[in-house]
């Protein structure tokens, strides 16, 4: 499947950065509305073979790329590098701890990393010695002297009334706080999509612009302009695979002892459209491998993981997106 970059620009505030599960769900609703429920069911029931199958990443701020999860160096390696470059004691401790702060790579460094051109210990030595090759700025690892876009957003907490999802009413005295996330006017988000039929999804992106991505749309949250940008091309020669989505794996797909990964537990809700009014829309708790995990796979496949059915409401089968988006 080919990879495409899709831009999403918030019209106002977000309550969260849309993840792969949320984006997948909105796309499925759009397919149902635009092409019909039968079309959607055929796609989901025959997902691996369907001509319009697709995999999406989570969304990220445009510019830097999500860094992989890994242990950059062992303690003895850090001490040996420190002795070699003349950095010791507390200074060595402070500089080596900065390796844990790496959350993003610049685009140029990320592309070189995928090609296997970034040596692990060479990078560690560059950070410890503060030489002229690498620099860590605002949790973004980049080449020294390279211009990097900033990741500009801020959060605020807002108090709201708690709504009982079963009755659709408020409970007296029940309040909670939730996040509002704002990005600067010159910033944007994006997600990546793998598909062989991108034209099928162009009307879907317009539908997503009209309906929003995520909850709280009735109070003005999570509305986006969604637009196709271009095909995303890259070169990759490294053995490991960088995960850019939430992934519900089959155990036998991964060399776990060679991989670095995080585990996330979540309990999501079905979008509360009118046909589900008064129903229990809370899904069962699901475990994922998180974005940024660095996995060694046992064999090449076009598609990894699954779309498990996690709930039934009436005659509707509710699936959960656990498909892996790897680079």
C-alpha positions in Angstrom: 0.0 0.0 0.0 1.1 3.6 -0.7 1.4 6.1 2.1 -0.2 9.6 2.0 0.0 12.6 4.2 -3.3 14.1 5.4 -3.3 17.6 7.0 -5.7 18.4 9.8 -6.0 22.0 11.0 -8.1 22.8 14.1 -10.8 25.5 13.7 -10.8 26.0 17.4 -9.7 23.9 20.4 -9.1 20.2 20.7 -9.6 18.0 23.8 -6.9 15.6 22.6 -4.7 15.0 19.6 -6.7 12.5 17.5 -5.3 9.0 17.8 -5.5 6.2 15.2 -8.5 4.7 16.9 -10.5 8.0 16.8 -9.4 8.7 13.2 -10.3 5.2 12.0 -13.7 5.5 13.7 -14.5 8.8 12.0 -13.5 7.4 8.6 -15.8 4.5 9.1 -18.7 6.7 9.9 -17.9 8.8 6.8 -17.9 5.7 4.6 -21.2 4.6 6.1 -22.8 8.0 5.4 -21.3 8.5 1.9 -21.2 5.0 0.5 -23.8 3.2 2.6 -23.9 0.8 5.6 -23.6 -2.3 3.4 -20.4 -0.9 1.9 -18.9 -0.4 5.3 -19.8 -3.8 6.5 -18.3 -5.4 3.5 -15.1 -3.5 4.1 -14.9 -4.4 7.8 -15.8 -8.1 7.3 -13.3 -8.5 4.5 -10.8 -6.0 5.6 -7.5 -7.6 4.6 -8.7 -8.4 1.0 -10.9 -5.4 0.3 -9.7 -3.0 -2.4 -10.4 0.0 -0.1 -8.7 -1.3 3.0 -6.7 1.4 4.8 -4.5 1.9 7.9 -4.0 5.2 9.6 -1.5 6.6 12.0 -2.3 8.8 15.0 -2.0 12.5 14.5 1.1 14.6 15.2 2.2 18.2 15.1 3.6 18.9 11.6 7.3 19.3 11.4 9.2 16.9 13.8 8.6 13.2 13.8 7.8 11.0 16.8 11.0 9.6 18.2 11.3 5.9 18.9 11.3 4.4 22.4 14.7 2.9 23.2 17.5 2.7 25.7 20.1 4.8 24.0 23.0 3.5 26.0 23.9 1.3 29.0 25.6 2.8 32.1 29.0 1.3 31.3 28.7 2.7 27.7 27.9 6.2 29.0 30.9 6.0 31.5 33.2 4.8 28.7 32.1 7.6 26.4 32.4 10.2 29.2 36.0 9.1 29.9 36.8 9.3 26.2 35.5 12.8 25.7 36.5 14.2 29.1 33.0 14.6 30.7 32.7 13.1 34.2 30.7 13.3 37.4 27.6 15.4 37.7 28.2 16.9 34.3 28.1 13.4 32.7 24.9 12.6 34.7 23.1 15.7 33.6 24.0 15.3 29.9 23.2 11.6 29.8 19.8 12.2 31.4 18.9 14.5 28.5 18.7 11.3 26.3 15.5 10.5 28.1 14.0 13.8 27.0 14.1 12.9 23.3 10.5 12.9 22.2 10.9 14.0 18.5 13.3 13.9 15.6 13.7 16.6 13.0 12.6 15.4 9.6 16.1 15.3 8.2 17.4 13.3 11.2 14.3 11.0 11.2 14.8 10.1 7.5 18.5 9.3 8.1 17.5 7.3 11.2 15.2 5.1 9.1 18.0 4.6 6.6 20.2 3.3 9.4 22.6 6.2 9.2 22.3 7.3 12.8 24.6 5.2 15.0 23.2 4.8 18.5 26.5 5.3 20.4 27.6 8.0 17.9 24.5 10.0 18.8 25.1 9.4 22.6 28.6 10.7 22.2 27.4 13.7 20.4 24.9 14.6 23.2 27.4 14.0 26.0 30.3 15.8 24.3 28.0 18.5 22.9 29.9 18.4 19.6 28.9 20.1 16.4 26.8 17.2 15.1 23.6 16.9 17.2 21.5 19.2 19.4 18.5 18.6 21.7 16.2 21.6 21.8 12.6 21.6 23.3 12.7 17.7 23.3 13.5 17.7 19.5 16.7 16.0 18.5 18.1 17.5 15.3 21.4 18.3 13.5 23.2 21.3 14.9 22.5 24.3 12.8 19.3 22.8 11.3 16.2 24.9 11.3 13.4 23.2 13.0 9.7 24.2 13.4 8.5 24.7 16.9 5.8 22.6 18.4 3.5 25.4 19.6 0.5 24.5 21.6 -0.8 25.1 25.1 -3.4 23.5 27.3 -6.0 24.7 29.8 -8.3 22.9 32.2 -12.0 23.8 32.1 -14.7 22.7 34.5 -17.9 21.0 33.2 -20.9 19.1 34.5 -20.7 15.4 34.4 -23.2 13.7 32.1 -24.6 10.3 32.8 -24.2 8.5 29.5 -27.0 6.0 30.2 -29.6 8.6 31.0 -28.3 11.5 29.0 -28.7 13.9 31.9 -26.5 15.6 34.5 -26.0 14.3 38.0 -26.4 16.9 40.8 -23.1 18.1 42.1 -21.0 16.1 39.7 -18.3 18.2 38.1 -15.1 17.3 36.3 -12.2 19.1 34.5 -11.2 18.4 31.0 -8.4 19.7 28.7 -8.7 22.3 26.0 -5.7 22.2 23.6 -4.9 25.2 21.3 -2.2 25.4 18.6 -0.8 28.5 17.1 -2.3 29.9 13.9 0.7 28.9 11.8 0.8 25.3 13.1 -1.1 22.2 11.9 -1.4 18.5 12.5 -1.3 15.6 10.2 -1.8 11.8 10.0 -0.6 9.3 7.6 -2.7 6.8 5.6 -1.8 3.6 3.9 -4.1 2.6 1.0 -4.2 1.6 -2.6 -7.3 3.6 -3.3 -6.8 7.2 -2.2 -9.4 8.6 -4.5 -12.0 6.6 -2.5 -11.2 8.7 0.5 -11.1 12.2 -0.9 -14.8 12.7 -0.2 -14.3 11.2 3.2 -11.8 13.9 4.1 -14.4 16.6 3.2 -17.0 14.8 5.3 -14.5 14.8 8.2 -14.1 18.6 7.8 -17.9 18.9 8.2 -18.4 16.6 11.2 -15.2 16.8 13.3 -12.9 14.2 14.8 -13.6 13.2 18.4 -16.1 14.1 21.1 -17.6 17.3 22.4 -18.3 18.6 18.9 -21.6 20.1 20.1 -19.7 22.6 22.2 -17.3 23.6 19.4 -14.4 21.2 20.1 -12.5 19.0 17.8 -13.5 20.6 14.5 -10.8 20.4 11.8 -10.1 21.3 8.2 -9.0 17.9 6.7 -7.2 18.0 3.4 -5.1 15.6 1.3 -1.5 16.9 0.9 0.7 14.4 -1.0 2.1 11.0 -1.2 4.7 10.4 1.6 7.9 8.7 0.5 10.8 7.5 2.5 13.8 5.1 2.4 14.2 2.5 5.2 17.0 0.0 5.7 16.9 -0.5 9.4 15.6 -3.8 10.8 13.3 -2.2 13.4 9.9 -0.6 12.7 8.7 2.6 14.2 5.0 2.4 15.3 2.9 5.5 14.6 -0.5 4.1 15.8 -2.0 2.2 18.6 -1.4 -1.5 18.0 -3.3 -4.6 19.3 -0.8 -7.3 18.2 -0.9 -11.0 17.6 1.8 -12.2 20.0 3.6 -14.2 17.3 4.0 -11.1 15.0 6.8 -9.6 17.1 10.3 -10.4 18.4 9.5 -9.0 21.8 13.0 -9.6 23.3 14.5 -7.4 20.5 11.9 -4.6 20.8 11.3 -1.5 22.8 7.7 -0.6 23.5 5.1 1.0 25.8 1.8 -0.5 26.8 -1.3 1.6 27.1 -4.7 0.6 28.6 -7.8 2.6 27.5 -11.5 2.4 27.8 -13.2 4.3 24.9 -16.8 5.0 24.0 -18.8 4.5 20.9 -19.7 7.8 19.2 -23.1 8.7 20.8 -25.2 9.2 17.7 -29.0 9.3 17.8 -29.4 5.5 17.1 -27.4 4.8 20.2 -29.3 7.2 22.5 -29.9 5.7 25.9 -27.6 2.7 25.2 -24.5 1.8 27.1 -21.8 3.1 24.8 -18.8 2.4 26.9 -16.5 -0.2 25.4 -14.5 -2.8 27.3 -10.9 -1.8 28.3 -8.4 -2.5 25.6 -4.6 -2.8 25.8 -2.3 -1.4 23.1 1.3 -1.1 22.1 1.8 2.7 22.1 3.0 5.1 19.5 6.8 5.5 19.2 7.4 1.8 20.0 10.3 0.3 18.2 9.5 -3.3 17.1 11.3 -6.1 15.3 8.8 -8.1 13.3 9.1 -11.8 12.6 8.0 -11.5 9.0 6.9 -9.0 6.4 3.1 -8.6 5.9 0.9 -6.1 4.3 -1.1 -5.7 7.5 -0.4 -6.4 11.1 -2.8 -6.8 14.1 -6.6 -6.9 14.1 -10.0 -5.2 14.3 -11.6 -7.1 17.3 -15.3 -6.8 18.0 -15.5 -5.3 21.5 -19.2 -4.6 21.9 -22.6 -5.2 20.4 -25.4 -2.7 20.6 -28.6 -4.2 19.2 -27.6 -5.7 15.9 -24.5 -3.5 15.5 -21.1 -5.0 16.0 -18.6 -2.4 17.4 -15.0 -3.0 16.4 -11.8 -1.5 17.8 -9.0 -0.4 15.6 -5.8 -2.1 16.5 -4.1 -2.0 13.1 -0.4 -1.2 13.2 1.0 1.7 11.2 4.7 1.1 10.8 7.5 3.1 9.2 
